[in-house]
Amino acid sequence: MNAEHARFTGARHLPVFLLILMITLFLSPTVNASVNPTKSPNDNNDYRFLELDNGLRVMLVSDPQAEKAAASLNVAVGSGDDPDDRAGLAHFLEHMLFLGTEKYPDAGEYQQFIRSHGGSHNAFTAFQDTNYFFDVEAEFLEPALDRFAQQFSAPLFTPELVDRERNAVHSEFTAKLKDDARRLLSVRKAGGNPDHAFSRFAVGNLTTLENTDDNPLRPDLIEFWQQHYSANIMTLAVYGPQSLDDLEQMVRPRFSAIENRNLSPKTHPQPVLDVDRLPEKITAESLKDSRHMTLAFPIPSQKANYKTKPVSYLANLIGHEGEGSLFDVLKKAGLAESLSAGLGMDTGEHATLEISLSLTREGLKRQDEIIALTFDYLDKIRENGIEESRFREMQQLATIDFRYREKGKPTSEAMRLSRLLRDYPAEDVLSAPWLMERYAPEQYREVLAQLTPDNLLVRVSEPTPELDNPQITQWYQTPWQRVPLDITSTASARLANKLTLPEVNPFVPEDLELVPGQTMEQPKRLAQLSGLDVWYARDTRFETPKANVLVSLRTPAARGSAREKVLTQLLLDAVNHGLNAQTYPARLAGLDYRVYGHLRGITVRVGGYNDKLHTLLSRVLAELASPELTEQRFNLAQQRLIDSLENKAKNRPVQQTSEFVQTALIEGTFPTDAKLAAARDVSLKDLQVFAQKLLAQTDPVMLAHGNLTEASALNLAKRVEAQVLAVGGRTDVARAGIRQLPEGQTDAGLEIDHPDTGYTLYLQGDNTGYEERARYHLLAQIIGSPFYEEIRTNRQLGYIVYATNFEILETPAVALVVQSPEARSQTIDQAVSEFATNFTDELAKLDDNRLDREKQAVISRLLENERQLGEISSRYWQEIDRENHDFDSRERLADAIRKVSLEELQNTFEKALLERKNALLVSTSEQLPDAGQVLEQLRRQPTVN
């Protein structure tokens, strides 16, 4: 996987404490000689830093509660190290390391081992790093590490696989030829400093990875590995429930075998931007109907300033969304829909500070005024923004967030640590993202001094730019042009006068005590208030003073037609628009909310530190009860909705085939064409009428979960009752179902504008019982790796290849998905059929041990303990939606999986893959029946029982 942009971070809706990280309160006064990393008081893991004899640096993490183990190895080598004549070689090497080693020569062995033991694996190549990672059932960590370490000490680079895998890289390249992110990145490269390695093509394709007698690829690959991969520029994190001593015994002998070639990471002394051209403006054509503008300022590298974070301090002010902020003024003027600010690329020598905006059509016309207004706001920061009180508030929020940090999944934690260990000393590796040790006004002003009109690159993308004599990027064929930037416009006084810097944040939590009492095993029903079904669960298992409150307002008014779906979406746009400025400080203070539509109506979800949760909930409910519906906002929301619906036709082929399956089969969904017609037809008056009737009849339910007393949960319920349920009656709104496919295979062909073929074969089960669901879960598990190896590795039909459990609303199914740059639908389908036929014998050979292992792999994923409060809230909420008041769906499904016999599995395989008893094949093929007619036929089908 190529992730060249992986280091870019923004500030859109990210609490500042996630951008800044830990604080002096929790810093140890001295660094222990054994290098004990500073950890959160809420972190009960044990850590050990090692440096192996070969120079490889390692962080071991012992988490006794972990059911999964994980590892991540980061190499300080990336696409920036590619030879001039071998673009994409670092990325290609990333692919090749998975495909066989001296000890484990079978190309599919690593993947099969990981998947068969409940895990997953992947890797990505960025500009200066390549990161490899996996997770696995904890008891199989040691053999997984044995396979993982071999990839870096003794890879085979098997000749036939070298030639084969370059096709996979080429497929990855072609799959994103019409992806705007990749296309616009190509413009960013072309418009940057041509002397900087970032300007080069990084993915690779059949041309750059040529493999001929005159130009063989394998010798170049081996040479690149030998000259760039070295233990001393690698960092490893291993996470598991084992003791630190046991983890060390697993790691030392295996990873010490990696050769230390005493290399240094490549440096990039040139600036990323072509600074001699500044100020400059680059305009590029997007395929999707969207408009974006980025203001990029070259600044010195900030890596040495990780303990003070001057860019984070400034980004918090520039990217603020509260009343009077730059974004608030632009949004209320109808010029912008989003704004983020933060550190762009930082190579260790040079960096950029970037302000990115999503523009409306009017904003695109007035982009010069937006730039001028941005500099007006920067001037305000220069005049009054550098204040110690602001720093103290940011520091306090970061302190609280670090104090109550919740654990992530083992894979995420391992990846995070391996990458942080590359840049930070071991003692700071846990706290570095939160560190903000002191007020540093001199550093803030040094960065501010670079944010000037003559030190600016503006990048604009839009679907129909007026380009005189455009250049075309080499690989992605994207039209663009560059012109000198003339910043002579001024912002209107009306807008400039509305700009203000943030006030003191009223949502900073003060009461952080945990409520008394044991964590409840499952929610209990408290009461019905005006028909509101109230569920409650006290939960302090993570020792964090946080809670989540979810309210579902199920209503027949939101689900009857495409028109009602569109009106619901437009109404929620108005609600969120009205809430954004007034609730943004709550987001910074560790609170969050969402108001979103679903199959039965709308849901309000608020969460975070419970101290001021009631205040946030009241504000959200008040806006929902009486949203401000203006002509300006309606027009903007309507156009944005139309754009998003039209843009669906430009998604990747497999996205479109998979979406067709869901639209055809899920009750309460409507085709894009129907929603597009409705979006174009509705008026502000229609929306105003709809807003009055949306909550006239509701079937409401609420969950209060976390650091809350029963009394406080009831008080929150009373707020819901008073603010949105006082007027209106109650009704029953049935749960949606999945339509039953007709007997046999149904084919549908989509006509799309993309060179690749998209193929989705959806194979539906007979019923929603636990036994049938168990068989399909297990079937997806068992065919996953062999399908990938046969279709992608052996046949090289595409980069995007997978077999997956496709269960929706408890209706079991398996989906086989392929996106191919060369093969047409018929060729793919023939390969899938041959795979199924050939796998019949393999399935018959499955012994009890292997079957039990595959069952346990599924069960381990299913029953893995949640590690954050929000994950548990989501599971409880899903059970309430299912009306399973025993809250034991996972356990019942796991029990059914244990009982599946090989004969039952074989029967399911035969029914699904060989007979295609209830199958839907959707492909981007003109040879298949028209998708529109098929869609109408399927939407008349009854639902699965």
ZAMARGU-4260 file (C-alpha; in steps of 0.2 Angstrom, whole numbers, plus 5000, padded with zeros to 4 digits):
<rodrens>
0) 5000/5000/5000 | 5007/5017/4995 | 5004/5031/5008 | 5015/5044/5003 | 5004/5057/5011
5) 5004/5048/5028 | 5013/5062/5037 | 5000/5075/5033 | 4989/5080/5048 | 4976/5094/5049
10) 4966/5101/5063 | 4948/5100/5057 | 4938/5095/5072 | 4953/5088/5081 | 4953/5093/5099
15) 4969/5102/5103 | 4974/5090/5116 | 4975/5077/5102 | 4987/5088/5092 | 4998/5094/5107
20) 5000/5080/5119 | 5006/5078/5137 | 5011/5090/5149 | 5023/5094/5163 | 5012/5088/5177
25) 5016/5070/5171 | 5034/5072/5166 | 5046/5062/5177 | 5059/5074/5184 | 5074/5063/5178
30) 5076/5050/5165 | 5079/5033/5172 | 5095/5025/5166 | 5085/5010/5161 | 5075/5022/5150
35) 5057/5020/5157 | 5045/5030/5145 | 5034/5042/5154 | 5016/5035/5153 | 4999/5040/5157
40) 4993/5037/5175 | 4978/5028/5167 | 4990/5016/5158 | 4993/5000/5167 | 5004/4992/5153
45) 5022/4988/5156 | 5035/4995/5144 | 5053/4991/5140 | 5065/4999/5128 | 5079/4989/5120
50) 5093/4992/5108 | 5098/4976/5100 | 5117/4972/5096 | 5113/4976/5078 | 5106/4994/5082
55) 5088/4990/5080 | 5078/4999/5093 | 5063/4991/5101 | 5048/4995/5112 | 5040/4980/5121
60) 5023/4982/5128 | 5015/4970/5140 | 4996/4972/5142 | 4989/4957/5152 | 4972/4961/5147
65) 4976/4960/5128 | 4968/4946/5119 | 4977/4950/5103 | 4995/4953/5100 | 5003/4964/5087
70) 5019/4970/5080 | 5025/4984/5069 | 5042/4987/5061 | 5046/5004/5054 | 5060/5007/5042
75) 5067/5024/5039 | 5066/5022/5020 | 5053/5027/5008 | 5049/5033/4991 | 5061/5047/4994
80) 5075/5035/4992 | 5069/5028/4975 | 5083/5028/4962 | 5081/5041/4948 | 5078/5027/4935
85) 5067/5016/4946 | 5052/5026/4953 | 5041/5015/4965 | 5055/5003/4969 | 5053/5006/4988
90) 5035/5003/4986 | 5038/4987/4976 | 5050/4981/4989 | 5037/4983/5002 | 5026/4971/4992
95) 5040/4958/4989 | 5045/4956/5007 | 5028/4947/5011 | 5031/4934/4997 | 5042/4921/5004
100) 5058/4919/5015 | 5072/4906/5017 | 5063/4898/5032 | 5045/4900/5025 | 5047/4900/5006
105) 5028/4898/5001 | 5022/4915/4995 | 5006/4914/5004 | 5012/4906/5020 | 5013/4922/5031
110) 4996/4928/5026 | 4988/4911/5029 | 4996/4909/5046 | 4990/4927/5052 | 4973/4925/5045
115) 4970/4907/5052 | 4975/4913/5069 | 4962/4928/5070 | 4974/4941/5063 | 4977/4953/5049
120) 4993/4961/5041 | 4997/4975/5030 | 5011/4988/5026 | 5012/5006/5018 | 5026/5016/5010
125) 5027/5034/5014 | 5040/5047/5008 | 5053/5044/5022 | 5046/5028/5030 | 5040/5010/5026
130) 5029/5002/5040 | 5025/4984/5041 | 5012/4977/5054 | 5001/4963/5059 | 4990/4957/5073
135) 4986/4939/5079 | 4978/4929/5093 | 4990/4932/5107 | 4995/4914/5110 | 5002/4913/5092
140) 5013/4929/5094 | 5030/4920/5094 | 5027/4910/5078 | 5020/4925/5070 | 5036/4935/5075
145) 5046/4921/5068 | 5038/4923/5051 | 5038/4942/5052 | 5057/4944/5057 | 5062/4933/5042
150) 5055/4945/5030 | 5069/4958/5035 | 5083/4946/5037 | 5081/4933/5024 | 5068/4937/5010
155) 5069/4927/4994 | 5064/4939/4981 | 5058/4924/4970 | 5061/4928/4952 | 5044/4923/4945
160) 5036/4932/4960 | 5046/4948/4955 | 5039/4948/4938 | 5021/4944/4945 | 5020/4956/4959
165) 5025/4971/4948 | 5008/4968/4940 | 5000/4970/4957 | 5009/4987/4959 | 5003/4992/4942
170) 4985/4987/4946 | 4987/4998/4962 | 4992/5012/4951 | 4978/5010/4938 | 4965/5008/4952
175) 4968/5026/4957 | 4970/5034/4940 | 4954/5043/4942 | 4956/5046/4961 | 4956/5065/4964
180) 4967/5063/4979 | 4981/5054/4969 | 4978/5065/4954 | 4980/5081/4964 | 4995/5074/4973
185) 5003/5072/4956 | 5000/5091/4954 | 5007/5095/4971 | 5023/5085/4966 | 5024/5093/4949
190) 5022/5110/4956 | 5035/5108/4970 | 5054/5109/4970 | 5060/5099/4955 | 5076/5096/4965
195) 5067/5088/4979 | 5064/5069/4979 | 5046/5072/4984 | 5043/5078/4966 | 5045/5061/4959
200) 5032/5048/4955 | 5031/5036/4970 | 5019/5022/4967 | 5027/5013/4952 | 5020/5004/4937
205) 5025/4992/4923 | 5035/5006/4915 | 5045/5011/4929 | 5047/4994/4936 | 5052/4987/4919
210) 5058/4969/4919 | 5067/4964/4903 | 5083/4955/4898 | 5091/4972/4895 | 5084/4979/4911
215) 5081/4966/4924 | 5071/4971/4940 | 5077/4958/4952 | 5095/4964/4953 | 5089/4982/4956
220) 5077/4976/4970 | 5090/4966/4979 | 5103/4980/4977 | 5090/4993/4984 | 5086/4981/4999
225) 5105/4979/5003 | 5109/4998/5001 | 5094/5005/5011 | 5087/4992/5023 | 5098/4991/5039
230) 5094/4986/5057 | 5101/5002/5064 | 5087/5013/5055 | 5073/5001/5060 | 5062/5003/5075
235) 5050/4989/5081 | 5036/4989/5093 | 5029/4972/5100 | 5013/4972/5110 | 5005/4957/5119
240) 4999/4950/5135 | 5015/4941/5138 | 5027/4947/5151 | 5041/4959/5146 | 5054/4945/5149
245) 5044/4933/5138 | 5042/4947/5124 | 5061/4950/5125 | 5065/4932/5123 | 5054/4931/5107
250) 5062/4947/5100 | 5080/4946/5103 | 5085/4930/5093 | 5074/4934/5078 | 5077/4952/5075
255) 5095/4952/5080 | 5097/4942/5063 | 5093/4957/5053 | 5110/4964/5046 | 5116/4981/5052
260) 5124/4989/5037 | 5127/5005/5047 | 5116/5016/5036 | 5109/5033/5039 | 5092/5039/5034
265) 5092/5050/5019 | 5091/5068/5022 | 5083/5081/5011 | 5091/5098/5012 | 5081/5106/4999
270) 5064/5114/5003 | 5049/5104/4997 | 5042/5120/4988 | 5050/5129/4975 | 5053/5144/4986
275) 5061/5155/4972 | 5044/5156/4963 | 5034/5162/4978 | 5021/5169/4980 | 5013/5158/4967
280) 4996/5150/4963 | 4993/5133/4956 | 4976/5128/4949 | 4972/5110/4945 | 4957/5101/4938
285) 4947/5089/4949 | 4936/5075/4942 | 4923/5076/4956 | 4912/5091/4958 | 4922/5099/4973
290) 4932/5114/4976 | 4947/5115/4988 | 4960/5128/4992 | 4976/5126/5002 | 4987/5140/5008
295) 5005/5132/5010 | 5019/5142/5019 | 5036/5135/5019 | 5043/5135/5037 | 5058/5127/5046
300) 5057/5109/5052 | 5047/5107/5068 | 5053/5090/5074 | 5065/5098/5087 | 5051/5107/5094
305) 5040/5092/5099 | 5040/5098/5118 | 5033/5115/5114 | 5023/5112/5098 | 5023/5130/5091
310) 5013/5125/5075 | 5000/5116/5086 | 4998/5132/5096 | 4995/5142/5080 | 4985/5129/5071
315) 4973/5129/5086 | 4970/5147/5083 | 4969/5147/5064 | 4959/5131/5063 | 4947/5136/5077
320) 4928/5135/5072 | 4920/5145/5086 | 4910/5161/5085 | 4920/5174/5076 | 4934/5162/5070
325) 4940/5163/5052 | 4930/5148/5048 | 4914/5154/5056 | 4915/5170/5046 | 4918/5161/5030
330) 4905/5148/5033 | 4891/5161/5038 | 4896/5171/5022 | 4893/5155/5012 | 4911/5154/5006
335) 4918/5139/5014 | 4911/5122/5021 | 4927/5116/5030 | 4944/5123/5036 | 4959/5114/5044
340) 4976/5120/5049 | 4991/5111/5054 | 5009/5105/5050 | 5010/5098/5032 | 5025/5089/5027
345) 5040/5089/5038 | 5056/5081/5031 | 5067/5085/5046 | 5075/5099/5036 | 5060/5109/5030
350) 5041/5109/5033 | 5025/5118/5028 | 5011/5125/5038 | 4995/5123/5028 | 4978/5130/5029
355) 4965/5119/5019 | 4948/5124/5014 | 4933/5116/5005 | 4925/5130/4996 | 4907/5134/4990
360) 4905/5140/4972 | 4904/5157/4978 | 4919/5155/4988 | 4929/5149/4973 | 4924/5165/4964
365) 4930/5175/4979 | 4945/5166/4983 | 4956/5182/4983 | 4945/5189/4996 | 4947/5173/5007
370) 4966/5174/5006 | 4965/5192/5011 | 4953/5188/5025 | 4965/5174/5031 | 4979/5187/5032
375) 4968/5198/5042 | 4965/5184/5054 | 4984/5180/5055 | 4986/5199/5060 | 4974/5197/5074
380) 4984/5182/5080 | 5000/5192/5079 | 4992/5206/5089 | 4983/5197/5102 | 4984/5179/5100
385) 5001/5176/5109 | 4995/5175/5127 | 5000/5163/5141 | 4982/5161/5146 | 4978/5153/5130
390) 4994/5141/5132 | 4988/5136/5149 | 4971/5131/5143 | 4978/5121/5129 | 4991/5113/5141
395) 4977/5109/5154 | 4966/5101/5140 | 4981/5090/5135 | 4985/5086/5153 | 4967/5079/5155
400) 4967/5070/5139 | 4984/5061/5143 | 4979/5058/5161 | 4963/5048/5155 | 4970/5041/5138
405) 4961/5025/5133 | 4970/5011/5125 | 4969/5008/5106 | 4969/4992/5097 | 4985/4982/5098
410) 4989/4985/5080 | 4986/5004/5081 | 4997/5005/5097 | 5011/4995/5089 | 5011/5006/5073
415) 5010/5022/5083 | 5025/5017/5094 | 5036/5010/5080 | 5034/5027/5071 | 5036/5038/5086
420) 5052/5028/5091 | 5059/5033/5074 | 5058/5052/5079 | 5058/5053/5098 | 5069/5047/5112
425) 5063/5032/5121 | 5059/5041/5137 | 5046/5052/5127 | 5039/5040/5115 | 5023/5038/5125
430) 5020/5056/5129 | 5028/5065/5114 | 5011/5068/5105 | 5005/5077/5121 | 5020/5086/5127
435) 5019/5105/5129 | 5031/5109/5142 | 5032/5127/5142 | 5025/5143/5135 | 5036/5147/5120
440) 5030/5164/5113 | 5047/5166/5104 | 5044/5150/5094 | 5026/5155/5090 | 5032/5172/5083
445) 5046/5163/5073 | 5033/5153/5064 | 5021/5167/5062 | 5034/5177/5054 | 5034/5165/5040
450) 5015/5167/5037 | 5017/5181/5025 | 5010/5185/5008 | 5027/5184/4999 | 5030/5166/5007
455) 5014/5158/5000 | 5009/5144/4988 | 4991/5143/4985 | 4984/5127/4977 | 4966/5127/4970
460) 4957/5112/4963 | 4940/5113/4954 | 4931/5103/4941 | 4931/5116/4927 | 4945/5128/4929
465) 4950/5140/4916 | 4967/5135/4911 | 4977/5144/4898 | 4990/5132/4890 | 4989/5119/4905
470) 5003/5107/4909 | 4998/5089/4911 | 5005/5078/4925 | 5015/5063/4918 | 5006/5048/4926
475) 4989/5054/4931 | 4986/5065/4916 | 4979/5080/4927 | 4978/5097/4919 | 4986/5111/4929
480) 4994/5128/4928 | 5005/5139/4939 | 5004/5158/4939 | 5013/5171/4950 | 5001/5176/4965
485) 4996/5194/4966 | 4989/5198/4983 | 4982/5215/4981 | 4964/5211/4985 | 4957/5216/5002
490) 4943/5208/5012 | 4927/5217/5014 | 4926/5227/5030 | 4910/5219/5034 | 4918/5202/5035
495) 4934/5208/5043 | 4925/5216/5057 | 4917/5200/5062 | 4934/5191/5065 | 4938/5188/5084
500) 4950/5177/5093 | 4943/5163/5104 | 4936/5166/5121 | 4939/5156/5137 | 4933/5138/5134
505) 4917/5136/5145 | 4918/5117/5142 | 4934/5113/5151 | 4929/5099/5163 | 4931/5102/5181
510) 4923/5087/5190 | 4933/5072/5185 | 4928/5061/5199 | 4922/5043/5195 | 4904/5039/5201
515) 4903/5025/5215 | 4897/5008/5211 | 4902/4993/5201 | 4902/4993/5182 | 4886/4985/5176
520) 4887/4969/5166 | 4874/4976/5153 | 4861/4990/5152 | 4845/4990/5161 | 4829/4998/5156
525) 4825/5012/5168 | 4809/5020/5162 | 4798/5026/5149 | 4796/5045/5149 | 4782/5050/5136
530) 4786/5034/5127 | 4805/5037/5127 | 4813/5020/5131 | 4827/5024/5143 | 4842/5011/5145
535) 4856/5014/5157 | 4873/5006/5161 | 4885/5013/5174 | 4903/5009/5167 | 4919/5014/5174
540) 4930/4999/5169 | 4942/5010/5160 | 4943/5022/5175 | 4939/5037/5164 | 4926/5051/5169
545) 4917/5049/5152 | 4900/5044/5146 | 4890/5042/5130 | 4872/5047/5127 | 4863/5041/5112
550) 4845/5045/5107 | 4837/5038/5092 | 4821/5047/5086 | 4814/5034/5075 | 4800/5041/5064
555) 4790/5036/5049 | 4792/5053/5041 | 4811/5050/5037 | 4810/5033/5028 | 4795/5032/5016
560) 4803/5039/5000 | 4819/5046/4992 | 4812/5063/4994 | 4810/5061/5013 | 4828/5054/5014
565) 4834/5070/5005 | 4824/5082/5016 | 4830/5073/5032 | 4848/5075/5026 | 4845/5094/5022
570) 4837/5096/5039 | 4852/5088/5048 | 4864/5099/5038 | 4855/5114/5045 | 4856/5107/5062
575) 4874/5104/5061 | 4878/5121/5053 | 4869/5129/5067 | 4878/5119/5080 | 4896/5120/5073
580) 4902/5137/5080 | 4894/5136/5097 | 4899/5118/5101 | 4917/5118/5094 | 4924/5123/5111
585) 4916/5107/5118 | 4925/5097/5105 | 4942/5105/5110 | 4937/5101/5128 | 4935/5082/5125
590) 4917/5082/5121 | 4909/5077/5104 | 4893/5075/5096 | 4885/5068/5080 | 4867/5071/5073
595) 4865/5059/5059 | 4852/5050/5049 | 4849/5031/5048 | 4837/5018/5041 | 4823/5022/5054
600) 4826/5041/5057 | 4839/5051/5066 | 4851/5048/5080 | 4859/5061/5092 | 4875/5055/5100
605) 4885/5065/5113 | 4900/5059/5122 | 4916/5063/5132 | 4920/5070/5149 | 4903/5068/5158
610) 4905/5084/5168 | 4897/5096/5155 | 4889/5083/5144 | 4872/5089/5149 | 4876/5106/5143
615) 4881/5100/5126 | 4866/5088/5125 | 4854/5103/5128 | 4862/5113/5115 | 4861/5099/5102
620) 4843/5096/5106 | 4838/5114/5106 | 4845/5116/5088 | 4837/5100/5083 | 4820/5106/5089
625) 4821/5122/5081 | 4834/5123/5067 | 4837/5140/5058 | 4832/5137/5040 | 4838/5151/5029
630) 4838/5153/5010 | 4857/5155/5009 | 4860/5139/5020 | 4847/5129/5010 | 4854/5133/4993
635) 4872/5129/4999 | 4866/5112/5007 | 4856/5108/4992 | 4870/5111/4980 | 4882/5101/4991
640) 4870/5086/4992 | 4868/5086/4973 | 4887/5087/4970 | 4889/5072/4982 | 4876/5062/4974
645) 4883/5066/4956 | 4901/5062/4963 | 4896/5044/4967 | 4897/5040/4948 | 4916/5044/4950
650) 4919/5032/4964 | 4931/5017/4961 | 4922/5003/4952 | 4921/4991/4966 | 4914/5005/4977
655) 4900/5007/4964 | 4897/4988/4963 | 4896/4986/4981 | 4884/5001/4984 | 4873/4993/4971
660) 4871/4978/4981 | 4867/4988/4996 | 4854/4999/4988 | 4846/4984/4979 | 4844/4974/4995
665) 4842/4985/5011 | 4825/4991/5015 | 4824/5010/5017 | 4838/5014/5005 | 4835/5023/4988
670) 4844/5023/4972 | 4856/5038/4969 | 4845/5044/4953 | 4830/5045/4964 | 4838/5055/4978
675) 4846/5066/4965 | 4829/5070/4957 | 4822/5074/4974 | 4837/5084/4979 | 4835/5095/4963
680) 4816/5097/4966 | 4814/5101/4984 | 4812/5119/4990 | 4815/5129/5006 | 4797/5129/5009
685) 4796/5110/5007 | 4810/5109/5020 | 4801/5120/5032 | 4785/5110/5031 | 4795/5094/5033
690) 4804/5101/5049 | 4787/5103/5057 | 4781/5085/5054 | 4798/5076/5056 | 4795/5073/5075
695) 4776/5073/5075 | 4776/5054/5077 | 4791/5046/5085 | 4797/5029/5092 | 4811/5035/5103
700) 4824/5026/5113 | 4839/5032/5123 | 4855/5024/5130 | 4865/5033/5144 | 4882/5023/5147
705) 4898/5027/5156 | 4902/5038/5171 | 4884/5042/5176 | 4873/5039/5190 | 4855/5032/5187
710) 4848/5049/5193 | 4859/5059/5181 | 4854/5047/5167 | 4835/5050/5171 | 4839/5069/5171
715) 4846/5068/5154 | 4831/5058/5148 | 4820/5072/5155 | 4829/5085/5144 | 4826/5074/5129
720) 4808/5073/5134 | 4806/5091/5137 | 4816/5098/5122 | 4811/5086/5107 | 4796/5075/5113
725) 4785/5087/5122 | 4775/5090/5106 | 4770/5075/5096 | 4764/5057/5098 | 4772/5040/5099
730) 4771/5026/5086 | 4780/5010/5081 | 4794/5010/5067 | 4799/4993/5062 | 4817/4988/5059
735) 4823/4987/5041 | 4826/4970/5033 | 4836/4963/5018 | 4828/4958/5003 | 4829/4940/4998
740) 4837/4936/4981 | 4828/4926/4969 | 4833/4908/4966 | 4849/4906/4956 | 4861/4920/4950
745) 4855/4938/4946 | 4867/4948/4935 | 4868/4967/4934 | 4879/4978/4923 | 4885/4995/4928
750) 4891/5008/4915 | 4904/5019/4923 | 4919/5030/4917 | 4934/5020/4923 | 4947/5010/4914
755) 4946/4996/4927 | 4933/4982/4929 | 4924/4981/4945 | 4917/4964/4950 | 4906/4960/4966
760) 4899/4943/4968 | 4887/4943/4983 | 4881/4926/4989 | 4867/4927/5001 | 4862/4915/5015
765) 4844/4907/5018 | 4839/4915/5034 | 4845/4926/5049 | 4847/4912/5062 | 4863/4911/5071
770) 4867/4894/5063 | 4866/4901/5046 | 4876/4916/5050 | 4889/4905/5059 | 4892/4895/5043
775) 4894/4911/5032 | 4906/4919/5045 | 4917/4903/5045 | 4916/4901/5026 | 4922/4919/5023
780) 4936/4915/5035 | 4942/4899/5026 | 4941/4905/5008 | 4949/4922/5012 | 4967/4919/5010
785) 4966/4905/4996 | 4955/4917/4986 | 4967/4931/4988 | 4982/4921/4984 | 4974/4913/4968
790) 4966/4928/4961 | 4978/4941/4965 | 4995/4933/4968 | 4994/4918/4955 | 4983/4925/4942
795) 4987/4944/4944 | 4970/4949/4940 | 4970/4965/4951 | 4977/4974/4966 | 4960/4975/4975
800) 4955/4957/4978 | 4946/4950/4993 | 4933/4938/5000 | 4924/4945/5014 | 4909/4942/5026
805) 4896/4953/5019 | 4883/4952/5033 | 4870/4966/5034 | 4857/4967/5047 | 4860/4949/5052
810) 4857/4943/5035 | 4872/4931/5031 | 4882/4933/5015 | 4899/4931/5007 | 4906/4943/4994
815) 4920/4940/4982 | 4927/4957/4976 | 4939/4961/4962 | 4945/4976/4953 | 4955/4973/4937
820) 4965/4984/4926 | 4966/4971/4912 | 4953/4957/4914 | 4935/4959/4909 | 4920/4953/4919
825) 4918/4937/4910 | 4937/4933/4913 | 4936/4937/4932 | 4920/4927/4934 | 4928/4912/4925
830) 4943/4913/4937 | 4931/4914/4952 | 4922/4899/4946 | 4938/4889/4944 | 4944/4894/4961
835) 4928/4887/4968 | 4929/4871/4959 | 4947/4868/4964 | 4944/4873/4982 | 4931/4859/4984
840) 4945/4846/4986 | 4954/4857/4998 | 4939/4860/5009 | 4936/4841/5010 | 4954/4839/5016
845) 4951/4850/5031 | 4955/4841/5047 | 4947/4844/5064 | 4962/4853/5070 | 4962/4865/5055
850) 4944/4868/5056 | 4945/4871/5075 | 4959/4884/5072 | 4948/4893/5059 | 4933/4893/5070
855) 4944/4901/5084 | 4951/4914/5072 | 4933/4920/5069 | 4928/4919/5087 | 4943/4928/5093
860) 4938/4943/5082 | 4920/4942/5087 | 4923/4941/5106 | 4938/4952/5107 | 4936/4964/5122
865) 4933/4982/5119 | 4947/4994/5124 | 4937/5010/5124 | 4921/5016/5131 | 4914/5021/5114
870) 4916/5003/5107 | 4905/4996/5121 | 4892/5010/5119 | 4891/5005/5100 | 4888/4987/5104
875) 4875/4990/5117 | 4866/5002/5105 | 4867/4989/5091 | 4859/4976/5103 | 4845/4989/5108
880) 4842/4992/5089 | 4840/4973/5087 | 4829/4972/5102 | 4840/4959/5110 | 4838/4964/5128
885) 4849/4950/5134 | 4864/4958/5125 | 4872/4942/5120 | 4872/4941/5101 | 4891/4939/5100
890) 4891/4925/5113 | 4876/4916/5104 | 4885/4918/5087 | 4901/4912/5094 | 4893/4897/5101
895) 4885/4893/5084 | 4902/4894/5076 | 4909/4881/5088 | 4895/4869/5082 | 4897/4870/5064
900) 4902/4853/5056 | 4913/4851/5041 | 4899/4843/5032 | 4888/4859/5036 | 4902/4870/5030
905) 4904/4860/5014 | 4885/4861/5010 | 4886/4880/5013 | 4901/4881/5001 | 4892/4871/4988
910) 4876/4881/4989 | 4885/4897/4989 | 4900/4896/4978 | 4897/4881/4967 | 4878/4882/4964
915) 4876/4901/4967 | 4859/4897/4974 | 4855/4915/4979 | 4868/4926/4971 | 4870/4943/4964
920) 4884/4947/4952 | 4887/4966/4949 | 4900/4971/4937 | 4905/4986/4926 | 4901/4976/4910
925) 4890/4980/4895 | 4887/4962/4892 | 4876/4960/4908 | 4858/4965/4910 | 4855/4984/4913
930) 4857/4988/4931 | 4843/5000/4932 | 4830/4986/4927 | 4838/4973/4939 | 4837/4986/4953
935) 4818/4988/4951 | 4815/4970/4951 | 4826/4966/4966 | 4817/4980/4976 | 4801/4971/4974
940) 4808/4956/4983 | 4802/4950/5000 | 4814/4951/5015 | 4824/4937/5022 | 4817/4929/5038
</rodrens>
